[in-house]
Amino acid sequence: MSAVVFVGTLPHTVGAMFTQTIIVEKCVGKPVVSIPLYEMKKMAKQIAKGKILEKYKSNREWDSLFTLWNKESRWDYTANNPRSTAYGIPQMLKMPEDTPMLKQIELGLKYIEHRYGSPSKALAFHNRNGWY
């Protein structure tokens, strides 16, 4: 097993937005990219926070989204609800398991805006009903 440094885009979970140096290990002749889940969660939060602050210019909305998605998935882009078809960070129904992390965030934010108008209203609904 050998290790090399690879500079390029992160795996499909983030998409082509971010470039970072990562370690790639060669196993059985195939490169394997290893990024710890806690790092992926950290990136997801940074991406979502940027989008929320750009749109709403409000830390309250960011705090609401943070709390909502922490309740739903703990910001895990691979979170799978065994009692429904909900998947990913926003726990959207029927989301394919190969949906990139960035796309999950975008779809979740669109859903919140369309259905509730803002993350704070989505969180209030969730607090009353146990789902959003």
C-alpha positions as CSV (number, residue, x, y, z in Angstrom):
1,M,0.0,0.0,0.0
2,S,1.5,3.4,-0.9
3,A,0.3,6.9,-0.2
4,V,0.5,9.8,-2.6
5,V,-0.7,13.4,-2.4
6,F,-3.4,14.3,-4.9
7,V,-4.5,17.8,-5.6
8,G,-7.9,18.0,-7.2
9,T,-11.6,18.1,-6.5
10,L,-13.1,16.3,-3.6
11,P,-15.3,13.3,-4.3
12,H,-18.7,13.4,-5.8
13,T,-20.2,14.2,-2.4
14,V,-19.1,17.8,-2.7
15,G,-19.0,18.3,-6.4
16,A,-16.5,20.3,-8.3
17,M,-16.7,23.5,-6.1
18,F,-13.8,22.8,-3.8
19,T,-10.2,22.0,-4.4
20,Q,-8.2,20.6,-1.6
21,T,-5.1,18.5,-1.0
22,I,-6.1,15.0,0.1
23,I,-4.3,11.8,0.6
24,V,-5.0,9.0,-1.8
25,E,-4.1,5.4,-1.0
26,K,-3.6,2.8,-3.6
27,C,-5.4,-0.4,-2.7
28,V,-5.6,-3.3,-5.2
29,G,-4.5,-1.0,-8.0
30,K,-7.4,1.5,-7.5
31,P,-7.1,4.9,-5.8
32,V,-9.2,5.2,-2.7
33,V,-10.1,8.7,-1.4
34,S,-10.5,8.8,2.3
35,I,-12.1,11.9,3.9
36,P,-13.3,11.4,7.4
37,L,-17.1,11.9,7.9
38,Y,-16.5,14.7,10.5
39,E,-14.6,16.7,7.7
40,M,-17.5,16.1,5.3
41,K,-20.0,17.3,7.9
42,K,-17.8,20.4,8.5
43,M,-17.7,21.2,4.8
44,A,-21.5,20.7,4.5
45,K,-22.1,23.2,7.3
46,Q,-19.7,25.7,5.7
47,I,-21.5,25.4,2.4
48,A,-25.0,25.7,3.9
49,K,-24.0,28.6,6.1
50,G,-22.6,30.5,3.2
51,K,-25.8,30.0,1.1
52,I,-28.1,30.9,4.1
53,L,-26.1,34.1,4.9
54,E,-26.0,35.1,1.3
55,K,-29.8,34.7,0.9
56,Y,-31.2,35.7,4.2
57,K,-28.3,37.7,5.7
58,S,-29.4,36.4,9.1
59,N,-27.6,34.4,11.7
60,R,-31.0,33.4,13.1
61,E,-31.8,31.6,9.8
62,W,-28.5,29.9,9.9
63,D,-29.0,28.8,13.5
64,S,-32.4,27.5,12.6
65,L,-31.1,25.5,9.6
66,F,-28.2,24.2,11.7
67,T,-30.6,22.9,14.4
68,L,-33.1,21.5,11.9
69,W,-30.6,19.5,9.9
70,N,-28.8,18.5,13.0
71,K,-32.0,16.9,14.2
72,E,-32.7,15.3,10.9
73,S,-29.3,13.8,10.0
74,R,-26.6,15.3,12.2
75,W,-25.3,16.7,8.9
76,D,-24.4,13.2,7.6
77,Y,-24.7,13.2,3.8
78,T,-25.2,9.4,4.0
79,A,-27.9,9.4,6.6
80,N,-30.6,6.9,5.7
81,N,-33.9,6.7,7.5
82,P,-34.9,3.0,7.8
83,R,-38.6,3.8,8.3
84,S,-39.0,5.9,5.2
85,T,-37.3,6.8,1.9
86,A,-35.7,9.9,3.5
87,Y,-32.0,10.2,2.8
88,G,-29.1,12.7,3.1
89,I,-28.5,15.8,5.1
90,P,-32.0,17.3,4.6
91,Q,-33.6,13.8,4.8
92,M,-35.6,14.4,1.7
93,L,-38.0,11.6,0.6
94,K,-36.9,9.5,-2.4
95,M,-33.5,11.2,-2.7
96,P,-31.1,8.8,-4.6
97,E,-28.2,7.6,-2.4
98,D,-25.7,8.8,-5.0
99,T,-26.9,12.5,-4.7
100,P,-23.8,14.7,-4.2
101,M,-23.6,16.5,-0.9
102,L,-23.8,19.9,-2.6
103,K,-26.9,18.9,-4.5
104,Q,-28.5,17.6,-1.2
105,I,-27.9,21.0,0.4
106,E,-29.3,22.9,-2.7
107,L,-32.4,20.6,-2.9
108,G,-33.0,20.9,0.9
109,L,-32.8,24.7,0.8
110,K,-35.1,24.9,-2.2
111,Y,-37.6,22.6,-0.4
112,I,-37.5,24.8,2.7
113,E,-38.0,28.0,0.8
114,H,-40.8,26.6,-1.3
115,R,-42.7,25.0,1.5
116,Y,-42.0,27.2,4.5
117,G,-40.3,30.4,3.3
118,S,-37.4,30.2,5.6
119,P,-35.4,27.8,7.8
120,S,-36.8,29.4,11.0
121,K,-40.4,28.6,9.8
122,A,-39.3,25.1,8.8
123,L,-37.8,24.6,12.3
124,A,-40.9,25.9,14.0
125,F,-43.0,23.4,12.0
126,H,-40.6,20.6,12.9
127,N,-40.7,21.5,16.6
128,R,-44.5,21.2,16.5
129,N,-44.8,18.1,14.3
130,G,-41.6,16.1,14.6
131,W,-40.9,16.4,10.8
132,Y,-40.8,19.1,8.1
